[in-house]
Amino acid sequence: MATTAPAAITEEDRRQIVIGALISMLLAALDQTIVAPALPTIGAVLGDAEWLPWVISAYFLTGTAVTPLYGKLADLKGRRPVLFAAVGIFLVGSVVCAAAPTMPVLVIGRAIQGLGGGGLIALAQTIIGDVVPPRERSRYMVYITGVWAFASLAGPVVGGFFAQHLSWTLIFWINLPIGAGALLLSERTLRKLPVVRRDHRLDLLGAALVVAATVALQLALTFGGRDLPWTSPEILGLFAAALALFVVFGVHLTRAPEPLVPPRVLANPVIATATFSLFFSSIAFVGLSVYFPIYLELVVGLGPASSGVALVAFLGGTVSGANLAGRIMRKSERYKRIAVAGSTLAVAMLVLLAVVAPTGSFVAVEILIALIGLGVGTQFPVTTVSVQNAAEQRDLGVATAALAFLRSLGSVIGVAVLGAVLISTGVAAAVGEGMHQAGGAAAGEAAAVFRWVFAVAAAAQAASLVLLLAMEEKPLRGHAGPPPVELE
């Protein structure tokens, strides 16, 4: 391990570094919420609407694979060059997306964005940890929470407004000034950070295996039931390939010197149940984030701008649930109860949403989706703190990374599975064609399909609840309450 002496960092330098890091984080956070309301418009303009799930999952897929690698790269090469590379890759992907003439090119651009965005959040938190003393870190965690809250509330509104009143391409062009601002603010000050280089081995094979396995699974879900029968040799072959690749990935984790997800960490029963609980919850959470605006446009009859505003109820509920759970955890030793209650609420409201999907009023649906967000949101701080509390100090970083990895993987699979319901029933082909203007029969057909979408989300959340109930509730270490948590 080699370390270079740091230059003196003034309070003004620290402020600029933190602001630059937070703006970098905003790039990734905003991109997870701004795209969904514009999906129907994108499908109408570019065609090939059955590929819309790939617009979301391509970003999560590549981001999931590279996120564990960025921390090691930052140790190998230093924070500044790796952060600048991540922002640069993200901006290149944004340009490809904005200029995309076809849906496949847009998907490629989103995959490039994910390669950069996968490191922005982790690197931003690492850099803040470099310059902020531990006793002051909780104050800065409030700013991180603020970034996610802003992205959750502003992203859907801005995305819907751009799509309906200006141009959907602006949801990608807007990244250029934001990224430039992050680089300009931190370019000089990041040079003052000490460069600590540690020897690491990057698990590139593990990253490639998880991408290949997930792509095979998503191809099967995309073409199955629409272009090819579910029992056709091609679809069965893709499912078999996905299963085989996931098995090979699991075997690889036990043999790699520095695996993408260390098996010894997942061997801890608390970490295993917490991470897989969040995995299933992410299937429901991200799936709803993506497809609920489409439901509002096809069934309820809202435009992109209005559906974006309507999504705020769900994402705002999530932020409120996370903050409520965080506050309760600081005052109660029985911290698991709030997450169990929240997850139970989410399951019940998802089932009710599936029941009322065809006939429910807009107000009723908004109340249900807000309560679902509130319930799901309680899981984020509880699972994060449970994992960090159960991990040994030497495994704190990799345990948190494993939680983020499985959360992202659940997001990818959730988009693919729920998208497969829409694609296989033919509803995706109508996205962007103003189905809500075609009369009650067309909207009723879409509503019937969305009942299944919401039912699948309810099943995933129920699986998350079962794992949460099985998780051991260990006393939290220390006397100052649980460590600050990231609310996403």
Long-range contacts (C-beta under 8 A, 24 or more apart in sequence): 1-196, 1-197, 1-198, 1-199, 2-195, 2-196, 2-197, 3-194, 3-195, 3-196, 3-197, 4-194, 4-195, 5-194, 6-192, 6-193, 6-194, 7-191, 7-192, 8-192, 9-131, 9-189, 9-192, 9-193, 13-131, 13-189, 13-192, 14-131, 14-132, 14-189, 16-185, 16-186, 16-189, 17-127, 17-128, 17-131, 17-186, 17-189, 17-190, 17-193, 18-128, 18-131, 18-132, 18-140, 18-143, 19-185, 19-186, 20-182, 20-183, 20-185, 20-186, 20-189, 20-190, 21-83, 21-123, 21-124, 21-125, 21-127, 21-128, 21-182, 21-186, 22-124, 22-143, 22-144, 22-147, 23-178, 23-181, 23-182, 23-185, 24-83, 24-86, 24-87, 24-120, 24-123, 24-124, 24-179, 24-182, 24-186, 25-120, 25-121, 25-124, 25-125, 25-144, 25-147, 26-147, 26-150, 26-151, 26-178, 26-182, 27-87, 27-90, 27-117, 27-120, 27-175, 27-178, 27-179, 27-182, 28-63, 28-90, 28-117, 28-118, 28-120, 28-121, 29-121, 29-147, 29-148, 29-150, 29-151, 29-152, 29-155, 29-488, 30-151, 30-154, 30-155, 30-175, 30-178, 31-59, 31-113, 31-117, 31-175, 32-59, 32-151, 32-155, 32-289, 33-151, 33-152, 33-154, 33-155, 33-156, 33-159, 33-289, 33-311, 33-315, 34-151, 34-155, 34-156, 34-158, 34-159, 34-171, 34-174, 35-159, 35-171, 36-156, 36-159, 36-289, 36-290, 36-292, 36-293, 36-308, 36-311, 37-156, 37-159, 37-160, 37-163, 37-293, 37-304, 37-305, 37-307, 37-308, 37-311, 38-159, 38-160, 38-162, 38-163, 38-168, 38-171, 38-304, 39-290, 39-293, 39-294, 39-431, 40-163, 40-293, 40-294, 40-297, 40-298, 40-304, 40-431, 40-432, 41-163, 41-164, 41-168, 41-304, 41-432, 42-103, 42-106, 42-163, 42-168, 42-432, 43-103, 43-428, 43-431, 43-432, 44-431, 44-432, 44-433, 45-168, 45-432, 46-100, 46-101, 46-102, 46-103, 46-106, 47-102, 47-103, 48-102, 48-103, 48-104, 49-103, 49-428, 49-429, 49-430, 49-431, 49-432, 50-222, 50-226, 50-423, 50-428, 50-429, 51-103, 51-104, 51-107, 51-222, 52-103, 52-419, 52-428, 52-431, 53-218, 53-222, 53-290, 53-415, 53-416, 53-418, 53-419, 53-420, 53-422, 53-423, 54-103, 54-107, 54-110, 54-218, 54-222, 55-103, 55-106, 55-107, 55-110, 56-110, 56-286, 56-290, 56-415, 57-218, 57-411, 57-412, 57-415, 57-416, 57-419, 58-107, 58-108, 58-110, 58-111, 58-114, 59-110, 59-111, 59-113, 59-114, 59-117, 60-114, 60-286, 60-408, 60-411, 60-412, 60-415, 61-111, 61-114, 61-211, 61-214, 61-215, 61-218, 61-412, 62-111, 62-112, 62-114, 62-115, 62-118, 62-211, 63-114, 63-115, 63-117, 63-118, 63-408, 64-114, 64-118, 64-210, 64-214, 64-405, 64-408, 64-409, 64-411, 64-412, 65-118, 65-207, 65-208, 65-210, 65-211, 65-260, 66-114, 66-115, 66-118, 66-119, 66-207, 67-118, 67-119, 67-121, 67-122, 67-401, 67-404, 67-405, 67-408, 68-203, 68-207, 68-260, 68-261, 68-401, 68-405, 69-119, 69-202, 69-203, 69-204, 69-207, 69-260, 70-118, 70-119, 70-122, 70-123, 71-122, 71-123, 71-126, 71-397, 71-401, 72-200, 72-201, 72-202, 72-258, 73-119, 73-202, 74-123, 74-126, 75-196, 75-197, 75-198, 75-200, 76-197, 76-198, 76-199, 76-200, 77-197, 78-193, 78-195, 78-197, 79-123, 79-126, 79-127, 79-130, 79-190, 79-193, 79-195, 80-186, 80-190, 80-191, 80-193, 82-119, 82-123, 83-119, 83-120, 83-123, 83-124, 83-127, 83-186, 83-190, 84-183, 84-187, 85-116, 86-116, 86-117, 86-118, 86-119, 86-120, 86-123, 87-116, 87-120, 87-179, 87-182, 87-183, 88-116, 89-113, 89-115, 89-116, 90-115, 90-116, 90-117, 90-120, 90-175, 90-179, 91-116, 91-175, 91-176, 91-179, 92-116, 93-117, 94-172, 94-173, 94-175, 94-176, 94-179, 95-172, 95-176, 97-169, 97-172, 98-169, 98-170, 98-172, 98-173, 99-169, 109-172, 122-401, 122-404, 125-486, 127-190, 127-193, 130-193, 130-194, 131-193, 137-484, 138-484, 141-484, 141-485, 141-486, 144-486, 145-319, 145-323, 145-486, 145-487, 148-319, 148-486, 148-487, 148-488, 149-319, 149-487, 152-312, 152-315, 152-316, 152-318, 152-319, 153-312, 153-315, 153-316, 153-319, 155-315, 156-293, 156-307, 156-308, 156-309, 156-310, 156-311, 156-312, 156-315, 157-305, 157-308, 157-309, 157-312, 158-308, 159-304, 159-308, 160-293, 160-303, 160-304, 160-305, 160-306, 160-307, 160-308, 160-309, 160-311, 161-304, 161-305, 161-308, 163-304, 163-305, 163-308, 164-303, 164-304, 164-305, 165-305, 200-258, 201-257, 201-258, 202-258, 203-256, 203-258, 203-259, 203-260, 205-252, 205-256, 206-249, 206-252, 206-253, 206-256, 206-259, 206-260, 206-261, 207-260, 209-245, 209-248, 209-249, 209-252, 210-246, 210-249, 210-260, 210-409, 212-245, 213-241, 213-242, 213-245, 213-246, 213-249, 214-242, 214-409, 214-412, 214-413, 214-416, 216-241, 216-242, 216-245, 217-242, 217-413, 217-416, 218-412, 218-416, 221-416, 221-417, 221-419, 221-420, 221-423, 222-416, 222-419, 222-420, 222-423, 224-420, 224-424, 225-420, 225-423, 225-424, 225-425, 226-423, 226-424, 226-426, 260-405, 261-398, 261-401, 261-402, 261-405, 261-406, 262-395, 262-398, 262-402, 264-395, 265-391, 265-395, 265-398, 265-399, 265-402, 266-402, 268-390, 268-391, 268-399, 269-472, 270-386, 270-387, 270-389, 270-390, 270-471, 270-472, 270-474, 271-387, 271-390, 271-391, 271-399, 271-402, 271-403, 273-467, 273-468, 273-470, 273-471, 273-472, 274-383, 274-386, 274-387, 274-390, 274-403, 274-467, 274-468, 274-471, 275-383, 275-387, 275-402, 275-403, 275-406, 275-407, 276-406, 276-467, 277-379, 277-383, 277-464, 277-465, 277-467, 277-468, 277-471, 278-379, 278-380, 278-383, 278-403, 278-406, 278-407, 278-410, 278-464, 279-406, 279-407, 279-409, 279-410, 279-464, 280-410, 280-460, 280-461, 280-463, 280-464, 280-467, 281-343, 281-376, 281-379, 281-410, 281-460, 281-461, 281-464, 282-406, 282-407, 282-408, 282-409, 282-410, 282-411, 282-414, 283-410, 283-411, 283-413, 283-414, 283-417, 283-418, 283-457, 283-460, 284-346, 284-350, 284-376, 284-414, 284-457, 284-458, 284-460, 284-461, 284-464, 285-318, 285-376, 285-411, 285-414, 286-410, 286-411, 286-414, 286-415, 287-414, 287-415, 287-417, 287-418, 287-453, 287-456, 287-457, 287-460, 288-314, 288-369, 288-372, 288-457, 289-314, 289-315, 290-415, 290-418, 290-419, 291-418, 291-419, 291-422, 291-450, 291-453, 292-369, 294-422, 294-431, 295-357, 295-446, 295-450, 295-453, 296-365, 297-435, 297-436, 298-427, 298-430, 298-431, 298-435, 298-436, 298-443, 298-446, 298-450, 299-357, 299-358, 299-436, 299-443, 299-446, 299-447, 299-450, 300-362, 300-365, 300-436, 301-436, 301-437, 301-443, 302-362, 302-436, 310-362, 310-366, 310-369, 313-366, 313-369, 313-370, 313-373, 314-369, 314-370, 314-372, 314-373, 315-373, 316-370, 316-373, 317-369, 317-370, 317-371, 317-372, 317-373, 317-374, 317-377, 318-373, 318-374, 318-376, 318-377, 318-380, 319-377, 319-487, 320-373, 320-374, 320-377, 321-373, 321-374, 321-375, 321-376, 321-377, 321-378, 321-380, 322-377, 322-378, 322-380, 322-381, 322-487, 322-488, 323-377, 323-487, 324-374, 324-377, 324-378, 325-377, 325-378, 325-379, 325-380, 325-381, 325-382, 326-381, 326-482, 326-485, 326-487, 329-381, 329-382, 329-385, 329-476, 329-481, 329-482, 330-481, 330-482, 333-475, 333-476, 334-473, 335-382, 335-385, 335-386, 335-473, 335-476, 335-482, 336-382, 336-386, 336-468, 336-471, 336-473, 338-378, 338-382, 339-378, 339-379, 339-382, 339-383, 339-468, 340-465, 340-468, 340-469, 341-375, 341-378, 342-374, 342-375, 342-376, 342-377, 342-378, 342-379, 343-375, 343-376, 343-378, 343-379, 343-461, 343-464, 343-465, 343-468, 344-375, 344-465, 345-371, 345-372, 345-374, 345-375, 346-371, 346-372, 346-374, 346-375, 346-376, 346-461, 347-375, 347-458, 347-461, 347-462, 347-465, 349-375, 350-454, 350-455, 350-457, 350-458, 350-461, 351-455, 351-458, 353-454, 353-458, 354-451, 354-452, 354-454, 354-455, 354-458, 355-451, 357-447, 357-450, 357-451, 357-454, 358-444, 358-447, 358-448, 358-451, 359-447, 376-461, 377-487, 379-464, 379-468, 380-485, 380-486, 380-487, 380-488, 381-482, 381-485, 381-487, 383-468, 384-485, 384-486, 385-476, 385-482, 385-483, 385-485, 386-471, 386-473, 386-474, 388-483, 389-474, 389-476, 389-477, 389-482, 390-474, 414-457, 414-460, 417-456, 418-453, 418-456, 418-457, 421-449, 421-452, 421-453, 421-456, 422-449, 422-453, 425-449, 425-452
